[in-house]
């Protein structure tokens, strides 16, 4: 999956862990979140 590309195209983003939604929110805000960037975008 390309999380960065998906979040750029989406209005909202969701993070799931073991079938449970652990984070959700505005896709742009998720792209700008340092924790999301480090954990899911490899930065």
VMD Tcl script that draws the C-alpha trace (Angstrom):
set ca {
  {0.00 0.00 0.00}
  {1.06 3.55 -0.60}
  {-0.25 5.35 2.48}
  {1.07 8.74 1.37}
  {-0.69 8.54 -2.02}
  {-3.89 7.27 -0.42}
  {-3.96 10.11 2.12}
  {-3.28 12.66 -0.63}
  {-6.34 11.41 -2.53}
  {-8.61 10.98 0.51}
  {-10.64 13.33 2.66}
  {-10.27 11.15 5.77}
  {-7.77 8.56 6.94}
  {-8.04 5.56 9.23}
  {-5.33 3.48 10.91}
  {-6.23 -0.05 11.93}
  {-4.31 -2.42 14.19}
  {-5.50 -6.02 14.55}
  {-8.92 -5.09 13.18}
  {-9.43 -2.11 15.49}
  {-9.42 1.51 14.35}
  {-6.67 3.15 16.40}
  {-6.63 6.53 14.68}
  {-8.91 8.45 12.36}
  {-9.09 11.97 11.11}
  {-8.67 14.48 8.34}
  {-6.26 13.05 5.74}
  {-4.30 16.31 5.41}
  {-3.84 16.51 9.19}
  {-2.70 12.89 9.28}
  {-0.11 13.61 6.57}
  {1.19 16.51 8.65}
  {1.25 14.58 11.96}
  {4.87 13.72 12.94}
  {3.77 10.51 14.69}
  {1.89 9.28 11.62}
  {4.79 10.25 9.36}
  {7.29 8.35 11.50}
  {5.18 5.24 12.07}
  {3.47 4.80 8.70}
  {5.30 6.87 6.10}
  {8.86 5.90 6.98}
  {10.04 9.39 7.91}
}
mol new
graphics top color blue
foreach p $ca { graphics top sphere $p radius 0.5 }
foreach p [lrange $ca 0 end-1] q [lrange $ca 1 end] { graphics top cylinder $p $q radius 0.2 }
display resetview
